[in-house]
Amino acid sequence: MTPSLALVRIHTTGGKNFRLWLPLFLLWIPFLLLLPLILLALLAVTLAGRMNPWRVTNALWAVLCSLPGTDVRVASDGNRVTVRIL
């Protein structure tokens, strides 16, 4: 399953908190428009690196489908940023 939503939270030491819900499914629209260029770039990279294009495509799809459940937390000087991909 591809990721559909990302939740970004920013907590600062000044007490200001910020929460943003990003609908990732809307990224499919520009992706579909850029698909011919992406396929040409993928073909050029795989031919230059002498790799099988189907294996590279399969690996990229596997990485994309494994993104849901990703939880990244960064803290520094009392400031915290959390990114969760749902």
PENOR-V473125 format. One record per helix or strand of 2 or more residues. SS is the DSSP state (H for helix, E for strand). FROM is the first residue (numbers start at 1). LEN is the number of residues. If there is no record, write none. Layout:
SS:FROM:LEN
SS:FROM:LEN
//
This chain:
E:5:7
E:17:7
H:24:25
H:53:13
E:71:6
E:79:7
//
